Amino acid sequence: MNPADSPPSLEAALTPSALQALGWWALQFSPRVCELEQAVLLEVQTSVRLFGGARALLNRVRGECAEQGVTGLTVAPTALAALALLHAIGPGQEPDPGAEVRTASCGTRSLIPTLDALALDTLAAVAAHAPTLERLGCQRLGQVRRLPRGGLSRRFGAGLLEALDRAYGLKAETYPWIELPEQFSVRLEFLGRIEVAEGLMFGAHRLLLQLKNWLQARQCGVTALVLHWEHDLHRRGEAPQGSIEVRTAEATRDTQHLARLVSEHLGRTVLAAPVVAIRLEASGVEPLATVSGSLLVEDQVTGESLQQLIERLSARLGPERVVCAEAMADHRPQRMQVWKPASPTFSGKSAMARKPPHMPGLVASHPPWILRQPIRLAVVRDRPIYQGPLVLLAGPERLEAGWWGKAEDAGDGDEDLTLRDYFIAESTLAGLLWIYRQRAADDLAWYLHGVYG
């Protein structure tokens, strides 16, 4: 940090288990983030304009840091000054979702008087020599700063003077900045043993929060993640380690949706033995472009999207029970679509997300409802009958296809799929119908194959 620029430093106290998660979360505000004395520090001088000023940036950090487990937030021109202010406002307690984050701040002009009034234990380098300094009559940092520098250096070492100079902005500060790992794989060990799969969600929520911070810092979204769990060594016996995989049709960093999918999978899982630790791994990551939100009321959609609903139902009921039609490149009407799982499979994207093949223009004239089994029509004086005589309006559309397939490919009772003439016919009572006539020598019958709305 360059003290000449008087960069503000945001510092937050937290429990050690959330230190890494908070560091990743802080990277969205500044690329210069470091960990020091169980706290996370940000140098935000170069990022202030991007967020509309220091006050706007501070308000945003204050509004979001509570859910990250932060108990204290301080702002100062130097990192060590911010850290000293944090120690001054009191020790961090276990984060409470309803508790207000404790804050303190000082500016460039008030830096010296603010630090001079702080107790000795607020600066780690000074707190290490607090008993000796107290015997010398020092109770505040200001009193230590006014002692002869030569005597301080000889008696307490150069580290104490260096810490004071860095805290007061008289010497440049340098720290090793946090670097994100290329792959996300985080392990969490429980304090006790988890007997049921639903109990793993408490730890999974914490890991998903770290995943969100990691994705935000890398400007990516996840398409697949795997939750592994480790069984108790004393009671697992021969039980292998377990895992579940969750896939999405599109890249996302919506942890609420991911948590619902993981919860649905765990609800159908039976643990072979008690679990002592879990590990979350992002197996599919893609770049995710940020989209600016609209200010129009009609564009502000609430609730989950259709794709998220399909993925949640598939996780609850099973992918084989939530299906959608997928178009196929085939001229035969009964082979133009197949039913496949609507949720993402292990082989790729969901059926809804796949690009449909190019279909010929004649498909536009086909009816929306194709009968599962064609109905043979009666014929009177060479005219097909269905609730009265049929009048042919359009056709024929000649179909000669399927000759390359095996006989069993005709599965639904059609022995000949290659020789048909399709017509659009009208019935006085049934309306518009889609019928065809077989052109095979052994079967010149008429069949009803589709109905128009």
Secondary structure as UniProt FT lines:
FT   HELIX           3..5
FT   STRAND          9..13
FT   HELIX           16..18
FT   HELIX           19..26
FT   TURN            27..29
FT   STRAND          33..35
FT   STRAND          39..43
FT   HELIX           45..47
FT   HELIX           49..51
FT   HELIX           54..65
FT   HELIX           66..68
FT   STRAND          72..76
FT   HELIX           79..88
FT   TURN            97..98
FT   STRAND          102..105
FT   TURN            109..110
FT   HELIX           111..116
FT   HELIX           120..122
FT   HELIX           124..127
FT   TURN            128..129
FT   HELIX           130..135
FT   TURN            136..137
FT   HELIX           141..145
FT   HELIX           149..156
FT   HELIX           158..167
FT   TURN            168..169
FT   STRAND          185..194
FT   HELIX           197..200
FT   HELIX           201..218
FT   STRAND          220..231
FT   TURN            233..235
FT   TURN            237..238
FT   STRAND          242..252
FT   HELIX           255..267
FT   STRAND          275..287
FT   HELIX           297..299
FT   HELIX           306..317
FT   HELIX           319..321
FT   STRAND          323..327
FT   HELIX           333..335
FT   STRAND          337..341
FT   TURN            346..347
FT   TURN            351..353
FT   HELIX           361..365
FT   STRAND          369..380
FT   TURN            381..382
FT   STRAND          383..385
FT   STRAND          391..399
FT   TURN            403..404
FT   HELIX           407..410
FT   TURN            411..413
FT   STRAND          420..427
FT   TURN            428..430
FT   STRAND          431..438
FT   TURN            441..442
FT   STRAND          446..451
//
